[in-house]
Amino acid sequence: MSEQPEPSDLGLSGKTAVVTGASRGVGLAVARRLCAGGARVVVNYAHSEQDAERAVEQLAGLKGEAVAVRADVTTAEGLDALLGAVRERYGRLDVFVHNAAPWRPTQAVGGDAAAVTAAVGAALDPLLRGAAGIADLMAGGPGRIVAISSSGARSVVPRYVGAGVAKAALESLVRYLAVELAGRGITVNAVSTAKLDKGPATPQPEVAAVLAARTPAGRLTTPEDLADVVALLCSPEAAWLHGQTVTADGGLGLL
């Protein structure tokens, strides 16, 4: 079996990055990719200290470095604590990846309205509350804000109305923030995908198999695929991308 090529640093070496919800899943894959590129990654988490410690252990030995910071970014106090920790430890911020997103299945008709409202708040509040502080930490150099979205923002997925509406609102917010922050050298974009291949942990494997067979590129998207696109948006070459939602799904959304 041939060796995997070393990932390009994409200009990430020495940069400071925050990834919210980074102790597992997509967030951890993004943290790993940025750390492999040489970034100093703040692994943000809200609940499981064990998961966070395991995540930092997994990132050890990569080109960059990783440190875990516990803070619930869906609250004003938690967000302030996170940004304060970044300022104290590094003095500035170059990349902010908004990935944290609770999910509770519900339907639109007769569904759990509180769950939908909570999902929208979790999607919007970290960037609405944090944009000024994040921009402040990015002053003096190019900055990158990347939000993780989902195809459920545009397509109807069964029992996904909370997350779908939240992601649609998030993509709209990305466009507004992109306009307001472009003059400060900060790009704001989103990365979206459809159902993810999470290996043995993939829910509804029979559905995943059908979708994988339909995907033009021959398989479902992995968290690592998504992480690669996030890293691309953080590169100097992506400086002219503002307010875009990049779909990384192997072509599945084209059908």
Secondary structure, 3 states (H helix, E strand, C coil): CCCCCCCCCCCCCCCEEEECCCCCHHHHHHHHHHHHCCCEEEEEECCCHHHHHHHHHHHCCCCCEEEEEECCCCCHHHHHHHHHHHHHHHCCCCEEEECCCCCCCECCCCCCHHHHHHHHHHHHHHHHHHHHHHHHHCCCCCEEEEEECCHHHCCCCCCEHHHHHHHHHHHHHHHHHHHHHHHHCEEEEEEECCCECCHHHCCCHHHHHHHHHHCCCCCCECHHHHHHHHHHHCCHHHCCCCCCEEECCCCHHHC
